[in-house]
Amino acid sequence: MSHNNCILTLLDLKDKNITFSENWMEDVQINGIRSKVISGILSFQPTHCYNCGHLFDSQIIKHGFKTSRIKMMKLSGFDTYLDLKKQRYKCRHCDRTFTLKTSLVESNCYLSNPLKQAIFLEASHKKSESDIARELNVSHSTVNRIIHTSYEEQPLHFNSLPKVLCFDEFKSVKSAEGAMSFIFCDASNGKLIDIVEDRRLSTLKPYFMRFSKEAREGVTHVVIDMYAPYMTLIKEVFPNAKIVLDKFHVVQLLSRALNKTRIRFMNQNKEFYNKFKHYWRLLLKAQEDIHSTHYFYSNCFKKQISQQEIIDFLLALDPELKATYDFYQTIKQAIKLRNFDAFHHAIQNPSDLLSPEMKTALKTLTNYQDYIKNTIETSYTNGVLEGINNKIKVIKRMAFGYRSFYHFKARILIIHKYTFEQKNKRNQTAQRAA
């Protein structure tokens, strides 16, 4: 391999028109930082004038050089620059000059394309933008600009929608119109579709009406929590879609009611306060997960005892608490086993001893039992979107918050898109290996 090809390979340069002399690198101080400066020459015969388009002939002559300092990827941890002498030409047909172009860098830009790609790749990971700028020797505003450019290259298509959608929201930034921003994805593969600044119905309805009628009619199911405006939105915008309440939120409604009942009883009975406070998780545990034969020493009871005995002791203290607990376990078991008949029977024949908190939850279950039927009969959940929301919290925390909603949205979409593509590649690789 020649001297010139070795340098091109080292710098990962694809333009073979760039050549280097023997003394092609030197150490210099740039802004007080020891850096590597590489000297190169770009020279070749163009096919035409870049200004008037006239084909190359004897009237297009060489006209000196123009040197540009291009910021490159780091070499051995040092900031690296390329002083590239670009051949200039003068066209006597239009009496104008032009400078040769290279695939290494765009016109009127000092950042090499490989460096831009590296910035975008780093921005696709869960990493603060200040760290990216520091590691790649660029400014924070440069990282912002590349993130915005990459986001603008991902247009939203309004002629298609997945058959099953997941709706949710997350805590937005202060500059956003609403306190909570809306997010939705494809339930089948977790692909994030878009983020809307405000989750209120007045914002979401005009947004979804931009999608074609065929796309909206093709949606068969929408998975949501118990936010009422979402239900109104689905009925008005997606005529063929069934509303599916997320299983987690249904069980959460019941567990909160049971927990409030426990806290109220605990505060009224100071004698058993410590026992209720210490073993509150046991009351929320699924019945089949409670151990009845495994004994352990309890400081609260001062003896060897099993989980089942603790629950039996606590429930025996109050009939209301026991009835509320039994109702909680019945509904939870019916949802887990996908038994809508058992669910329907439980809410139609509740005990008179249910606590006020659980009676309020029962009203909600009764009002939404048609949607809960869809929940039980299908396997759709909002789990994948909850995972995305958790990732959003991590992104926001790493950056110590975001000022601009637009920038926050761009960063979320870029990170998720890269993660989603990498996951698909791993799955495809595993399938081929199998």
Summary of the structure (lengths in Angstrom):
residues: 434
radius of gyration: 32.1
end to end distance: 40.3
largest distance: 103.9
contacts: 1271
relative contact order: 0.09
helix: 47%
strand: 21%
